[in-house]
Amino acid sequence: MDRTGIIVVSLCVVLMGVWFVTEQKYASQLARSQPGTNAPVAAQTPNAAATPGAAPAAPTTTPAVSPGFLFDTNVPEQTIVLTNAHERYTFTSRGGGLKSVELLDYPETISARWKQKTSKAGVATLNARASVPVLAILGESSVIGDGNFTLIKTGDGIHAEKVFPSGLRIVKEFHLGSDGLVNVTVRLDNTSDKSLPLPTQEWVIGTATPMGPDDNSFPMYGGTMWFDGAKEEQINLSYFSTNTTLLFFFPRTPKSEYREGSSNVVWAAAYNQFFALLAMPRTLAAQVMARPVYLPPFTNVEWMPGMPLPEGIQTALVYPAQTLGTNQVVERQIVLYIGPKEYRTLARIGAQFQNHADLAMNFGTGYMSFWGIGTFFAKALLICMNWLHDVTKLGYGWIVVLITVMLRGLFWPLMAKSTRSMKKMQALAPEVKALKEKYKDDPQKFTQKQMELWRKHKVSPVSGCLPALIQMPVFFGFFTMLRSAIELRGAHFLWVADLSKPDTLFMIPGLNFPFNVLPLLMVGVMVWQAHLQPPSPGMDPAQAKIMRFLPLIFLVFLYTYSSGMALYMTMSTLMSVIQTKFTKMNQTPAPAAATPALTPVPKKKK
């Protein structure tokens, strides 16, 4: 191997090492639980440790509380459970809101290992293990009191009420709807005979949490998102971290909270990779606020003192301070969507309320969308994938294969034309070499003559790059779609247990490193393709060698990505190989171009 190859391979190894360290760090930050301990530990802000470097309190300590939320534990907690065909809602008197929502159609965790049974931990639960319920109101004691409400079950919902000594009465009405919607009306009523000042309030949307101890996607794909009517914005745990910039090499000052908006919050959401708690106020909220919180350790998983507790992100709508006049009532209506990030459902809700709720899919936010290029194609591919699934009844793995074959068929004429053009350019390589030798002292003249030669034979150097350039938006679309498409969660394909996760067959003994098959197959097919397609004439040798090692770069960045992406890349490259071979078989060999007897440039007399 030459020096260029060594440099490229070394770079790939370094990137793989950085990735491995990063994954281990994220894994260590996930929750660990003490065996046999199911007592909840309420959320605490990660930056509120009493002693720097001190270990989190053991889960046997008295439950703490989130900032700004206190409740009298001497008053028994009252809970009411409402269930429909798809969700189970648990309401609590502590905060007078939704304690949790269980999605009955979705398992909590899905194994990424082949033939390994799915965990029996239960169904996917939103706001799980969070101490603050959805639609709790945080702020000063004048709007919190002892934190306990009175709950009454109504016909299709829950009535929560609390009366304060000051004369303030807070009433919350929850009514269940379809499509995972909950209609909420909150009234703040001044029943006294004098004006009543209200402080700034945080109306909690919910807490984004990992789905389980193996949910390694949460640090990157979980967080807070909001929409101001023009654009959406999102943050994740890295926003509050000290060392998440540029491969962890340049630390930065941590932030304790996120606060944005200027009376323009159309909706806000607390979300993880596949599920969301989305709050849509009927009138625009003033601000959106988010803060990181510690969560209780996961149950049935060994937790040791000194291990970090899992983290979540608590999100709230912020309403400004105001004064309620005598007998004045302030009423606010909020529609909650609590469920999967399923595009068709969110698009339907967005059309109903005219608020672009489908943007909660997170297709077009952040660098992962590749500056918006992948957004359009992500939506188009997801719609096409679901339509084909509904029509053919095939599994989503086979649908990915089918879409890949259809796309390659669509690009077939362009690929064939590109291959023919490249063959013509290879036949002209001796003439180009002769021109280069003749005009080696005049690069501008050489470029002019080379272009004249290509125009004469009707070839273009751009034709070789055009197919790749056209397919890049499709690649970005797949890359963007697969990170949030809940349809692939738990979808099987051959040995793959879950197309939304890597297809790990086993952990390599001694290294504790996953053995993923599809990325390795992808690299093998890419190397095969590179050998079938010789470098373009005139390409710099160093650049040609780097292109040979390009599959290793794909391996580094896609090794732990979803197996659905690796399946698409493998099939796309395999179809390209088949098309190249078919084109070569049906192509008439071009006659070898004779090298012209070029008149040497006369030497100048001294």
C-alpha positions as CSV (number, residue, x, y, z in Angstrom):
1,M,0.0,0.0,0.0
2,D,1.3,3.4,-0.9
3,R,1.5,6.5,1.3
4,T,-1.9,7.9,0.1
5,G,-3.6,4.6,0.9
6,I,-2.0,4.5,4.3
7,I,-3.2,8.0,5.1
8,V,-6.7,7.3,4.0
9,V,-6.9,4.0,6.0
10,S,-5.4,5.6,9.0
11,L,-8.0,8.4,8.9
12,C,-10.8,5.9,8.7
13,V,-9.3,4.0,11.7
14,V,-9.1,7.2,13.7
15,L,-12.7,8.2,12.8
16,M,-13.8,4.7,13.8
17,G,-12.0,5.0,17.1
18,V,-13.6,8.4,17.8
19,W,-17.0,7.0,17.0
20,F,-16.4,4.0,19.3
21,V,-15.4,6.3,22.2
22,T,-18.4,8.4,21.5
23,E,-20.8,5.5,21.5
24,Q,-19.3,4.2,24.8
25,K,-19.7,7.6,26.3
26,Y,-23.3,7.8,25.3
27,A,-23.9,4.3,26.5
28,S,-22.4,5.1,29.9
29,Q,-24.7,8.2,30.2
30,L,-27.8,6.0,29.8
31,A,-29.7,4.9,32.8
32,R,-28.7,2.0,35.1
33,S,-31.1,0.7,37.7
34,Q,-30.6,-1.0,41.1
35,P,-32.0,-4.5,41.1
36,G,-35.4,-4.9,42.8
37,T,-35.9,-1.1,43.3
38,N,-38.9,0.3,41.5
39,A,-39.4,3.4,43.7
40,P,-39.3,6.5,41.4
41,V,-36.7,9.1,41.7
42,A,-38.0,12.4,40.5
43,A,-36.2,14.5,38.0
44,Q,-33.4,16.9,39.0
45,T,-31.5,19.3,36.9
46,P,-28.1,17.9,35.9
47,N,-26.4,21.1,36.6
48,A,-27.7,21.4,40.1
49,A,-25.3,19.0,41.9
50,A,-24.3,20.1,45.3
51,T,-20.7,19.0,45.0
52,P,-18.8,19.1,41.7
53,G,-18.0,15.5,40.6
54,A,-20.2,14.0,43.3
55,A,-22.0,10.8,42.3
56,P,-25.8,11.0,41.8
57,A,-27.8,10.0,44.9
58,A,-28.7,6.3,45.1
59,P,-32.2,5.5,44.0
60,T,-33.2,4.6,47.6
61,T,-33.2,8.3,48.6
62,T,-36.3,10.3,49.2
63,P,-37.7,11.4,45.8
64,A,-36.5,14.8,44.8
65,V,-38.5,17.2,42.6
66,S,-38.0,19.2,39.5
67,P,-37.2,22.9,39.9
68,G,-40.3,25.0,40.6
69,F,-42.5,22.0,41.3
70,L,-43.4,21.0,44.9
71,F,-46.2,18.8,46.1
72,D,-47.2,17.8,49.6
73,T,-46.4,14.1,49.9
74,N,-48.6,13.8,53.0
75,V,-51.6,14.0,50.6
76,P,-52.2,10.7,48.9
77,E,-51.8,10.7,45.1
78,Q,-55.0,10.2,43.2
79,T,-54.8,8.7,39.7
80,I,-57.4,8.0,37.1
81,V,-56.8,5.9,34.0
82,L,-58.7,6.3,30.7
83,T,-58.2,3.8,27.9
84,N,-59.2,3.7,24.3
85,A,-58.3,1.4,21.4
86,H,-54.8,2.7,21.0
87,E,-53.7,4.6,24.2
88,R,-53.9,4.3,27.9
89,Y,-53.8,7.7,29.7
90,T,-52.9,8.0,33.4
91,F,-53.9,11.3,35.1
92,T,-52.5,12.3,38.5
93,S,-53.6,14.7,41.1
94,R,-50.0,15.9,41.7
95,G,-49.8,18.7,39.2
96,G,-53.3,18.0,37.9
97,G,-52.1,16.6,34.5
98,L,-51.2,13.6,32.5
99,K,-48.7,11.4,34.3
100,S,-48.0,9.2,31.4
101,V,-49.5,7.9,28.1
102,E,-49.0,4.3,27.0
103,L,-49.1,3.6,23.3
104,L,-50.7,0.1,23.2
105,D,-49.7,-0.6,19.5
106,Y,-46.0,-0.1,20.1
107,P,-43.6,-2.2,22.2
108,E,-41.3,-0.3,24.5
109,T,-38.1,-1.8,23.1
110,I,-37.2,-3.9,20.1
111,S,-34.1,-6.1,20.0
112,A,-31.5,-5.3,17.3
113,R,-30.1,-8.8,17.6
114,W,-31.1,-11.6,15.2
115,K,-33.5,-14.1,16.7
116,Q,-33.4,-12.4,20.1
117,K,-36.8,-11.9,21.5
118,T,-38.2,-8.4,22.1
119,S,-38.0,-7.2,25.7
120,K,-41.2,-7.9,27.7
121,A,-40.9,-4.5,29.5
122,G,-44.2,-3.3,28.1
123,V,-45.5,-0.8,25.6
124,A,-43.9,2.5,24.6
125,T,-44.7,5.1,27.2
126,L,-44.4,8.8,26.8
127,N,-43.5,11.1,29.7
128,A,-42.3,7.9,31.3
129,R,-40.6,8.2,34.8
130,A,-40.8,12.0,34.7
131,S,-41.8,13.7,38.0
132,V,-43.7,16.5,36.3
133,P,-47.0,15.6,34.5
134,V,-48.1,17.0,31.2
135,L,-49.9,20.4,31.6
136,A,-48.6,21.0,35.1
137,I,-48.1,24.7,35.7
138,L,-44.8,25.7,37.2
139,G,-43.7,29.0,38.7
140,E,-43.9,30.8,42.0
141,S,-45.8,29.3,44.9
142,S,-48.9,31.4,44.2
143,V,-49.7,29.2,41.1
144,I,-48.4,25.9,42.6
145,G,-49.4,25.7,46.3
146,D,-49.0,22.2,47.6
147,G,-49.2,20.9,44.0
148,N,-52.2,18.7,44.5
149,F,-55.4,18.9,42.5
150,T,-58.8,17.2,42.8
151,L,-59.6,14.9,39.9
152,I,-63.1,14.0,38.7
153,K,-63.8,11.7,35.8
154,T,-66.2,13.2,33.3
155,G,-67.9,11.5,30.3
156,D,-65.0,11.5,27.9
157,G,-62.2,13.0,30.0
158,I,-61.0,14.4,33.3
159,H,-61.8,17.5,35.3
160,A,-58.9,18.8,37.5
161,E,-59.4,21.6,39.9
162,K,-57.5,23.5,42.6
163,V,-58.5,26.5,44.8
164,F,-55.8,28.7,46.4
165,P,-56.2,30.8,49.6
166,S,-55.6,33.9,47.5
167,G,-58.9,33.2,45.7
168,L,-57.2,31.9,42.5
169,R,-58.9,28.8,41.1
170,I,-57.3,26.7,38.4
171,V,-59.5,24.4,36.4
172,K,-58.2,22.0,33.7
173,E,-60.5,20.0,31.4
174,F,-59.1,17.1,29.4
175,H,-61.1,15.5,26.6
176,L,-59.8,12.6,24.6
177,G,-60.1,12.8,20.8
178,S,-59.1,10.7,17.8
179,D,-55.6,10.3,16.2
180,G,-53.9,10.6,19.6
181,L,-55.3,14.1,20.3
182,V,-56.3,15.4,23.7
183,N,-58.2,18.7,23.9
184,V,-57.4,20.7,27.0
185,T,-59.0,23.9,28.4
186,V,-57.3,25.6,31.3
187,R,-59.0,28.4,33.2
188,L,-57.4,30.7,35.7
189,D,-60.2,32.3,37.7
190,N,-59.9,35.1,40.2
191,T,-62.7,34.5,42.7
192,S,-61.6,37.2,45.1
193,D,-62.8,40.8,45.4
194,K,-59.5,42.3,44.6
195,S,-56.9,42.2,41.8
196,L,-54.7,39.1,41.8
197,P,-51.1,39.3,40.3
198,L,-50.1,36.1,38.4
199,P,-46.3,35.4,38.0
200,T,-44.7,34.0,34.8
201,Q,-45.9,30.5,34.3
202,E,-44.3,27.4,32.6
203,W,-47.0,25.1,31.2
204,V,-45.2,21.8,30.9
205,I,-45.6,20.0,27.6
206,G,-43.8,16.9,28.8
207,T,-40.4,15.3,29.2
208,A,-38.6,13.7,26.3
209,T,-37.0,10.5,27.6
210,P,-35.1,7.5,26.1
211,M,-37.4,4.5,25.5
212,G,-35.1,2.1,27.4
213,P,-31.6,1.4,28.6
214,D,-30.5,0.4,25.1
215,D,-31.9,3.6,23.4
216,N,-28.6,4.9,22.1
217,S,-30.4,7.2,19.7
218,F,-31.8,9.5,22.3
219,P,-28.8,11.8,22.8
220,M,-28.9,12.7,19.1
221,Y,-32.6,12.2,18.2
222,G,-34.4,13.3,21.4
223,G,-35.1,16.8,22.6
224,T,-37.2,19.8,22.1
225,M,-38.6,21.3,18.9
226,W,-40.9,24.3,18.2
227,F,-42.4,26.2,15.2
228,D,-42.9,29.9,14.9
229,G,-45.0,29.9,11.7
230,A,-42.0,30.3,9.4
231,K,-39.4,27.8,10.5
232,E,-38.8,25.1,13.1
233,E,-35.9,24.8,15.5
234,Q,-34.7,21.9,17.6
235,I,-32.2,21.2,20.3
236,N,-31.0,18.0,22.0
237,L,-28.8,17.0,25.0
238,S,-25.7,18.3,23.2
239,Y,-27.1,21.9,23.7
240,F,-26.6,21.5,27.4
241,S,-23.3,19.6,27.3
242,T,-19.8,20.8,27.8
243,N,-18.0,18.8,25.2
244,T,-20.1,18.1,22.1
245,T,-18.5,20.4,19.5
246,L,-16.4,19.1,16.7
247,L,-15.7,15.5,17.7
248,F,-15.5,16.4,21.4
249,F,-12.1,18.2,21.0
250,F,-13.2,21.7,21.8
251,P,-15.3,22.0,25.1
252,R,-17.7,24.8,25.7
253,T,-19.6,26.3,28.6
254,P,-22.7,24.3,29.4
255,K,-26.2,25.9,29.3
256,S,-28.7,25.3,32.0
257,E,-31.8,26.0,30.0
258,Y,-33.1,26.9,26.5
259,R,-35.5,29.7,26.1
260,E,-36.7,31.2,22.8
261,G,-39.7,32.9,21.2
262,S,-41.4,36.3,21.2
263,S,-45.2,35.6,21.3
264,N,-44.9,33.4,18.2
265,V,-44.9,29.8,19.4
266,V,-47.3,28.0,17.1
267,W,-46.5,24.6,18.6
268,A,-43.8,22.9,20.7
269,A,-42.8,19.3,21.2
270,A,-40.8,17.0,23.5
271,Y,-39.7,14.1,21.3
272,N,-37.4,11.1,20.9
273,Q,-36.6,9.3,17.8
274,F,-40.0,7.9,17.0
275,F,-42.5,9.5,19.4
276,A,-43.6,13.0,20.4
277,L,-45.6,15.0,22.9
278,L,-46.8,17.9,20.8
279,A,-48.6,20.9,22.2
280,M,-50.6,23.2,19.9
281,P,-52.0,26.3,21.7
282,R,-55.1,27.8,20.1
283,T,-53.5,31.3,20.6
284,L,-49.7,31.7,20.3
285,A,-47.6,31.2,23.4
286,A,-45.0,33.7,24.4
287,Q,-42.0,31.4,24.6
288,V,-40.8,27.9,24.7
289,M,-38.4,26.7,27.4
290,A,-36.5,23.5,27.9
291,R,-34.1,22.2,30.5
292,P,-32.3,18.9,31.1
293,V,-33.4,16.7,34.0
294,Y,-32.2,13.5,35.6
295,L,-34.5,10.6,35.5
296,P,-34.9,7.5,37.7
297,P,-32.7,4.5,36.9
298,F,-34.3,1.9,34.6
299,T,-35.8,-1.0,36.4
300,N,-34.4,-4.6,36.1
301,V,-31.0,-3.3,35.0
302,E,-28.1,-3.3,37.3
303,W,-27.2,0.2,38.6
304,M,-24.0,0.9,40.6
305,P,-23.3,3.9,42.8
306,G,-21.3,6.5,40.8
307,M,-23.0,5.7,37.5
308,P,-24.7,8.7,35.9
309,L,-28.5,8.7,35.9
310,P,-30.3,8.8,32.6
311,E,-31.2,12.3,31.3
312,G,-34.3,13.7,29.7
313,I,-35.4,17.1,28.4
314,Q,-38.4,18.8,30.0
315,T,-40.2,21.2,27.7
316,A,-42.8,23.9,28.6
317,L,-44.7,26.8,27.1
318,V,-44.0,30.1,28.8
319,Y,-46.8,32.6,29.5
320,P,-45.9,36.1,30.9
321,A,-46.9,37.6,34.2
322,Q,-50.2,39.5,34.3
323,T,-52.8,40.7,36.8
324,L,-56.3,39.2,37.0
325,G,-59.0,41.8,37.9
326,T,-61.9,41.0,40.2
327,N,-63.8,37.9,39.0
328,Q,-61.7,38.0,35.8
329,V,-61.1,34.6,34.0
330,V,-58.2,33.8,31.7
331,E,-58.9,30.8,29.5
332,R,-56.4,29.0,27.3
333,Q,-57.0,26.1,25.0
334,I,-54.3,23.7,24.0
335,V,-54.5,20.6,21.7
336,L,-52.1,17.8,22.6
337,Y,-50.9,15.2,20.2
338,I,-49.3,12.3,22.0
339,G,-48.2,9.4,19.8
340,P,-45.8,8.2,17.1
341,K,-44.1,10.5,14.6
342,E,-46.1,9.0,11.8
343,Y,-46.1,11.3,8.8
344,R,-49.6,10.7,7.5
345,T,-51.1,11.3,10.9
346,L,-49.1,14.5,11.6
347,A,-49.8,15.8,8.1
348,R,-53.5,15.2,8.7
349,I,-53.4,17.1,12.0
350,G,-51.3,19.9,10.4
351,A,-54.0,20.3,7.7
352,Q,-56.7,20.3,10.3
353,F,-55.2,23.0,12.4
354,Q,-53.2,24.7,9.6
355,N,-50.0,24.7,11.7
356,H,-47.6,22.4,9.8
357,A,-47.5,19.8,12.5
358,D,-45.8,17.4,10.1
359,L,-42.6,19.4,10.6
360,A,-42.3,17.5,13.9
361,M,-41.0,14.6,11.8
362,N,-37.7,16.7,11.9
363,F,-37.0,16.1,8.2
364,G,-35.7,19.6,7.6
365,T,-33.9,20.7,10.8
366,G,-30.2,20.6,11.5
367,Y,-27.2,19.4,9.5
368,M,-28.7,16.0,9.1
369,S,-31.2,17.4,6.5
370,F,-28.2,18.6,4.4
371,W,-29.3,22.2,4.2
372,G,-32.9,21.2,3.2
373,I,-31.9,19.1,0.2
374,G,-33.1,15.9,1.9
375,T,-36.4,17.3,3.1
376,F,-38.4,17.1,-0.1
377,F,-37.0,13.7,-1.1
378,A,-37.5,12.4,2.5
379,K,-41.2,13.2,2.4
380,A,-41.6,11.9,-1.2
381,L,-39.8,8.6,-0.4
382,L,-41.8,8.1,2.8
383,I,-45.1,8.6,1.0
384,C,-44.0,6.3,-1.8
385,M,-42.8,3.7,0.7
386,N,-46.1,3.7,2.6
387,W,-48.1,3.6,-0.7
388,L,-46.2,0.6,-2.0
389,H,-46.5,-1.2,1.4
390,D,-50.3,-0.6,1.4
391,V,-50.7,-1.8,-2.2
392,T,-48.3,-4.8,-2.3
393,K,-48.6,-5.8,1.4
394,L,-44.9,-6.6,1.3
395,G,-42.7,-6.0,4.3
396,Y,-40.8,-2.7,4.5
397,G,-37.5,-4.4,3.8
398,W,-38.7,-5.6,0.5
399,I,-40.3,-2.2,-0.1
400,V,-36.9,-0.6,0.3
401,V,-35.5,-3.1,-2.2
402,L,-38.3,-2.4,-4.6
403,I,-37.9,1.4,-4.4
404,T,-34.2,1.0,-5.0
405,V,-34.8,-1.2,-8.1
406,M,-37.4,1.4,-9.4
407,L,-35.0,4.3,-8.9
408,R,-32.1,2.5,-10.6
409,G,-34.5,1.7,-13.5
410,L,-35.4,5.3,-13.7
411,F,-31.8,6.3,-13.9
412,W,-30.9,3.6,-16.3
413,P,-30.8,5.7,-19.6
414,L,-28.6,8.2,-17.9
415,M,-26.3,5.5,-16.5
416,A,-26.0,3.9,-19.9
417,K,-25.2,7.2,-21.6
418,S,-22.6,8.0,-19.0
419,T,-21.0,4.6,-19.5
420,R,-20.8,5.0,-23.2
421,S,-19.3,8.5,-22.8
422,M,-16.7,7.2,-20.4
423,K,-15.7,4.4,-22.8
424,K,-15.2,7.0,-25.6
425,M,-13.1,9.1,-23.2
426,Q,-10.9,6.1,-22.4
427,A,-10.5,5.5,-26.2
428,L,-9.3,9.1,-26.5
429,A,-6.9,8.8,-23.6
430,P,-3.8,8.3,-25.9
431,E,-4.5,11.5,-27.8
432,V,-5.1,13.4,-24.6
433,K,-1.8,12.1,-23.3
434,A,0.0,13.2,-26.5
435,L,-1.6,16.7,-26.3
436,K,-0.5,16.9,-22.7
437,E,3.1,16.1,-23.6
438,K,3.1,18.5,-26.5
439,Y,1.7,21.4,-24.5
440,K,3.3,20.6,-21.2
441,D,4.7,24.1,-21.0
442,D,1.4,25.8,-21.8
443,P,-1.5,24.4,-19.6
444,Q,-4.0,26.9,-21.0
445,K,-3.4,25.7,-24.6
446,F,-3.6,22.1,-23.5
447,T,-7.0,22.7,-21.9
448,Q,-8.2,24.4,-25.1
449,K,-7.0,21.6,-27.4
450,Q,-8.4,18.9,-25.0
451,M,-11.9,20.5,-25.0
452,E,-11.7,20.8,-28.9
453,L,-10.9,17.0,-29.0
454,W,-13.8,16.1,-26.7
455,R,-16.2,18.3,-28.7
456,K,-15.1,16.8,-31.9
457,H,-15.9,13.3,-30.6
458,K,-19.0,14.4,-28.8
459,V,-18.0,13.4,-25.3
460,S,-18.2,15.3,-22.0
461,P,-16.2,14.8,-18.8
462,V,-19.3,15.9,-16.8
463,S,-21.2,12.9,-18.0
464,G,-19.4,10.6,-15.6
465,C,-20.3,12.7,-12.6
466,L,-23.9,13.5,-13.6
467,P,-25.5,10.2,-12.5
468,A,-23.9,10.5,-9.0
469,L,-24.9,14.1,-8.7
470,I,-28.5,13.4,-9.6
471,Q,-28.7,10.5,-7.1
472,M,-27.2,12.5,-4.2
473,P,-30.6,14.1,-3.3
474,V,-32.2,10.7,-3.2
475,F,-29.4,9.5,-0.9
476,F,-29.9,12.5,1.4
477,G,-33.7,11.8,1.3
478,F,-33.2,8.2,2.4
479,F,-30.7,9.3,5.1
480,T,-33.1,11.9,6.5
481,M,-36.2,9.7,6.3
482,L,-34.9,6.6,7.9
483,R,-33.9,8.3,11.1
484,S,-37.6,9.1,11.9
485,A,-39.7,6.7,9.9
486,I,-41.5,4.7,12.6
487,E,-42.7,2.3,9.9
488,L,-39.2,0.7,10.0
489,R,-39.2,0.4,13.8
490,G,-39.5,-3.4,14.3
491,A,-39.7,-4.1,10.6
492,H,-38.0,-7.5,9.8
493,F,-36.0,-8.4,6.7
494,L,-34.2,-11.7,6.3
495,W,-31.8,-11.8,9.3
496,V,-32.5,-8.2,10.2
497,A,-34.6,-7.9,13.4
498,D,-35.2,-4.1,13.2
499,L,-34.6,-2.0,10.1
500,S,-34.4,1.2,12.2
501,K,-31.3,-0.2,14.0
502,P,-28.0,-1.9,12.9
503,D,-28.3,-5.5,12.0
504,T,-26.1,-6.7,14.8
505,L,-25.6,-10.5,14.8
506,F,-23.4,-10.7,17.8
507,M,-20.8,-8.7,19.8
508,I,-17.2,-9.6,18.9
509,P,-15.7,-11.4,22.0
510,G,-13.1,-9.4,23.8
511,L,-13.9,-6.1,22.0
512,N,-17.5,-5.7,22.9
513,F,-18.0,-4.4,19.4
514,P,-21.0,-5.2,17.3
515,F,-20.7,-7.4,14.2
516,N,-23.0,-5.8,11.6
517,V,-23.4,-7.7,8.3
518,L,-25.1,-5.2,5.9
519,P,-22.5,-2.5,6.2
520,L,-19.8,-5.0,5.4
521,L,-21.8,-6.3,2.4
522,M,-22.2,-2.7,1.3
523,V,-18.5,-2.1,1.4
524,G,-17.8,-5.4,-0.5
525,V,-20.2,-4.4,-3.3
526,M,-18.7,-0.9,-3.4
527,V,-15.2,-2.3,-3.9
528,W,-16.5,-4.5,-6.6
529,Q,-18.1,-1.5,-8.4
530,A,-14.8,0.5,-8.1
531,H,-12.9,-2.3,-9.8
532,L,-15.5,-2.4,-12.6
533,Q,-15.3,1.3,-13.2
534,P,-11.8,2.5,-14.0
535,P,-11.0,6.1,-13.1
536,S,-11.8,8.9,-15.5
537,P,-9.1,9.8,-18.0
538,G,-7.1,12.7,-16.7
539,M,-8.0,12.1,-13.1
540,D,-5.1,12.8,-10.7
541,P,-3.6,9.5,-9.5
542,A,-3.8,10.5,-5.8
543,Q,-7.5,11.4,-6.3
544,A,-8.1,8.1,-8.0
545,K,-6.6,6.2,-5.0
546,I,-8.7,8.2,-2.5
547,M,-11.8,7.2,-4.5
548,R,-10.8,3.6,-4.1
549,F,-10.9,3.9,-0.3
550,L,-14.2,5.8,-0.4
551,P,-16.2,2.7,0.7
552,L,-14.2,2.7,4.0
553,I,-15.5,6.2,4.7
554,F,-19.0,5.0,4.1
555,L,-18.4,2.1,6.5
556,V,-17.3,4.5,9.3
557,F,-20.3,6.7,9.1
558,L,-23.0,4.1,8.3
559,Y,-21.8,1.2,10.4
560,T,-24.1,2.0,13.3
561,Y,-26.8,3.7,11.3
562,S,-30.1,2.0,10.6
563,S,-29.8,-1.2,8.6
564,G,-32.5,0.2,6.3
565,M,-29.9,2.7,5.0
566,A,-27.3,0.0,4.6
567,L,-29.8,-2.1,2.7
568,Y,-30.6,0.7,0.3
569,M,-26.9,1.5,-0.3
570,T,-26.1,-2.2,-0.9
571,M,-29.0,-2.7,-3.3
572,S,-28.3,0.6,-5.1
573,T,-24.6,-0.3,-5.6
574,L,-25.5,-3.9,-6.7
575,M,-27.9,-2.6,-9.3
576,S,-25.2,-0.2,-10.5
577,V,-22.9,-3.2,-10.9
578,I,-25.5,-5.1,-12.8
579,Q,-26.3,-2.2,-15.1
580,T,-22.5,-1.6,-15.8
581,K,-22.0,-5.3,-16.8
582,F,-25.2,-5.3,-18.9
583,T,-24.1,-2.1,-20.7
584,K,-20.7,-3.5,-21.4
585,M,-22.1,-6.7,-22.8
586,N,-24.4,-4.9,-25.2
587,Q,-21.9,-2.3,-26.3
588,T,-19.9,-2.5,-29.5
589,P,-16.2,-2.2,-28.7
590,A,-14.9,1.1,-29.8
591,P,-11.9,1.0,-32.2
592,A,-8.7,1.9,-30.6
593,A,-7.8,5.5,-31.5
594,A,-4.4,5.8,-33.2
595,T,-2.1,8.2,-31.6
596,P,-1.4,11.0,-34.1
597,A,2.0,11.8,-35.2
598,L,2.2,15.2,-33.5
599,T,4.7,17.7,-34.8
600,P,7.0,18.5,-32.0
601,V,7.2,22.1,-31.0
602,P,10.5,23.6,-32.4
603,K,13.0,24.5,-29.8
604,K,14.0,28.2,-29.6
605,K,17.5,29.0,-30.8
606,K,19.8,30.2,-28.1
